Amino acid sequence: MRATLKKKIIEVCDRKIESKGAGVGLSFYAFFANKNDDPELLMEAAQWWIMDNKLDHFEKATKIKAMVEALR
């Protein structure tokens, strides 16, 4: 996973956790705007989320953040 995507995921997870608490769930779509302005990055996130890790549609932000931080 490229560094820019890792950074984006961690930032979004931090924002969601701060605003809604540690139990907040999210999908990989949370890392993107409602328009498809970077399809390659979206597919990279989808590949990691769905194919590589077999995650459910919604997962806890704390879990996703920890998984991405472990990639560093």
N, C-alpha and C positions, 0 to 999 in steps of 0.2 A: 504494500500500500504506500502510495507516495506521501511524502511529508506534508504537503498542503492539505490533503484529505484528512490525515491524522489530526493535524492542528484544528481543522474545521470541526471535526467530530468532537474533540475534547472541549472546544469552546462552546459548542451547542449544548453538550451534556452539562457543562458547568452552569450555563444560563438557565437551563430547564430545572436543574436540581435547586439552584438558588431561588428561582421564582415559584416552584411548585412542590419542593421537598424531595427527599431521597427516594420516595416511592414512585416518582413520575416515570411513566413509560413513554417510549417513542419508537418510531419506525425509521428506516434509513432515509425516507423522504424528508424527515425533519432537517436534514443537512442541506437541503436545496430549496430554491425559490419555487413558486408555483409554475414558473415557465421553464422549459427545458433549454437552458442557456449553456450547459456544459454536459452533453450526453455521454462523453467518454468518462468523466468523473462520476456521473450518476451510475453508469454501468460498473465501474470499478467498485463503488460502494455496494451495489446490489450483488455483485459477484462475491464479495467478502461476506456480506450479511447472509445471503440465501444459500449459495453453493458451497462456500468454504466452511461456514460455521453452522449451517442448518438452523438458524435462529428463527423464532416465531416472528410474525408480523410486528408485534409490539414487544419490546423488551425494556427492562429497567435501565434508565440512563446511567446509573451507577455501574451496572454490569458492563455496558458497552464501553464506558470510559475506561474501566479497569482492563478490558480486553485490548483496547487500542493502546493504552499505556504500556502493556506488556510487550507490544510489538517493537517498542523503541530499542 
